[in-house]
């Protein structure tokens, strides 16, 4: 898997970067790494490691300010990863999603 994401931001109404309503999308690799303590006498750990992809979509509004802009955006991310869990095996599927609100200062 590569290390980079492909991302795009589009201002459909103003057609001017950093001004007005915009749509944003991103796609790329994602990983999950976790280590959990069993809390047993042997102090064993369960390891989880997974690699897959993430897809993010968002909408926002940018307000130009002098030589920068202030944006408020809402985004949703979905991810699907295949991985290994110690004691369970390979090819375990992990799916996750999240919704976020961001305040972005662009300069």
Secondary structure, 3 states (H helix, E strand, C coil): CCCCEEEEEECCCCCCCCCEEEEEEEEEEEEEEEEEECCCCCCCEEEEEEEEEEEEEEEEEEEEECCEEEEEEEEEEEEEEEEEECCCEEEEEEEEEEEEEEEEEEC
